[in-house]
Amino acid sequence: MVNTESFEFDYVYHIFSHVNGRELIFREDTNYQFFLRRLMQYILPIADIYAYCLMANHFHLLVRFKTVEGVPTEDEHAYLMKHFGNFLNSYAKAFNKMYDRKGALFLNAVKRKKITDEKYLLKVLHYIHNNPVNHGFATEAGLWKYSSYRSYINPEKESKVNRSEIMQYFDSVHIFENYHQSNVEYDFLDLE
């Protein structure tokens, strides 16, 4: 079930959140870029980022949390959630200031689902990268610029996305692209 699972070190999670109400989280290119800079600042120290997709009113992340020495097992969730809270609050405060708005930007809860096996991991990866296609914002995953998909199909370019872990499941970039163009059933993903 989404939202009830605690974050734990060394596990992979699909994390997503939605705007509070009917506004937009990202109104212009600079918002997307600022969000990604904040993501790298707050989340990269505690997690490997495998995939992301930013859409006008929501976002998706696929991350594996790193082990942090000195944090007791019972405090792992609180420690990791604090980083996510700081990340989202930092973005929301800057967004509110820029657009002279007040109030919560994101829904209260960060939705999350622990990835339990390789098949599920690959389905979530496909889902995240094809989210703009599923919502009608792009005709194919490679046309949406606020996604990690382009990082995977351009491996010669430097990236903060940990591509090596995911590419172990694909023999080539071509196979990665073909997988993302295939139809995958999302029936058991319990998303959004």
N, C-alpha and C positions, 0 to 999 in steps of 0.2 A: 504494500500500500504506500502511496505517496505521502510524504510529510511526517510520517510517524517514525521513520528510521533515523537512528542517530548516525552522525558522521563518525567514521573510524579511520585511523591511520591505515595506510596501505590498501585501501579499497577504492574502487572506481565508482563514481556516481554520475548520474545524469541530474543536473541541477537546472531549474528554470524558474522564472518569475515573470509576472505580468504587471502592467501598469495598474495603479489604483484608479478605477473609474474608466472613463472613455478617452482620456488624454493620450498623448504619445510620450514615450520615454526618449525617443530620438526624433527631433524635428528637422535636423539638418546634418550634413556630413561631419561638422565639427563635434557634434554630440557623440556620434559613433566612435570617432577617433579618441575623444576624451575618455569614453567608457573603456575602450581597449587599453589605454594607458593606465587607467586606474586598476583594471583587471590585472595587468602585469605587475603593478606596484604592490597590490594587496594580496593577490592570490598566488602568483608565481612562487613566492618564497615558501608557501605551504603545500603547493600542489603542482603536478605536471598537468598541463592543459593539453588534452588530446583533440578536442574539437570545440567550436563555438559557432553560434549563429545569432546575429542581432537583427531583430525585426522592429518595426516602428513602435509596437506596443508590448513586446515581450522579448526574452532572450533565452537561449539554451546553452549550457556548458556541459562538456564531458571531461571530468577531471579525475586524477588519481592523487589522493592525499599522501604526502610524504610523512614519514615518521619524524616526530620532533622529540628529541631527547628531553627528559625532565618533566614531561607532562604525564601525570598519572592516567592510567587507562580510563578511570571513571570520569576524567575531565576532558577527554579527547573531543567529544561533541561540543562542549561549551567553548573550548579553545578555537576549534575550527569555525564554529558559528560566529564567534566574535570577529574573526577576520572577514567573514562574509558580510556581517552587519556593518563593519567599518568601511568596507568596499562600497556597498550600496548607499550608505549614508553619505559618504564622500561625494559620490556622483550626484545624489539627490540634492545635497546642499548647493553644489555648484550649479546644477540645473535650475533650481529654484531661484538662485540669485540672478542667473543670466536672463531668466524669463519673468522675473518679478512675480513669482508665484509662491504660495504657501501650502503647507500640508504634505502628507505622505505621497511620494511618487510611486512607490512599489506597494504591492499587496503585502500584508504583514508577514506572511510565512514564505520562506524560501522553500519551494517544492523540491523534493529530492527523491531519487530512487537508486538504490544500490544495484550495481551491475553484478549479476550472479554467475554468468557464464559467457563464453566466447560468442555463442550465437546471439545472445541478448545484446552484448556489446556491439556487434556489427549491425544489428537492427537499429539500435539507438544512434549509431554513427550515421547510418543511411537516413534515418528520420531527421536528425539535426541538419545535415547538409541539404536535404530536400525540403526543409520546412518552407522556404520562400516559394518553391514550386507548388507545394500543397496549398499554400495560401493565395496563390495566383499573382505573386509579385515578380516571378521570373519563370521563364519557360524551361530552364534547366539550371541545375545547381551551380554550374560555373559562371553563370551570369550575375549572381548575387555577390556583390563585393564585400559585404559585411559577414563573411563566413570563413571558416578555416579551410574550406574546400580548395580554394585557389592555392593555398600553401602546399597542399598535398600534390596538386598537379604541376606545380613548379618547384620541384625539390632542390633546384640549384639556387633558389633564393633563400636567404637567411630567414629564419622564423623562430618565434618563441614557442610555437606549438611543437609538442613532442611527437613528431611524425614517425620516428623510428619504431615506437611501440606498436602503433596501429599498422604500419606498413609490413610488419611481420606476418600479417594475415593475407597479404596480397603479394604476388610474385612480381608485379610491375605496376607502374602508374596506369598503364592501359587497363589492367585488370581492375584496379581501383575505380577508374572512370566507368568501366562497364558495370561494375557492381552498383554504382550510384545511379546509373541509368535504368537499372532493372526495377521491376515491381517487387516490393517487399511488403508483406502483410504486417501491419502494426497492431493487430488485434489485442495482443496481450501486454503491450507496453505500458498501459495505464498512464497516459500522458495528458497533459493540459487539463 
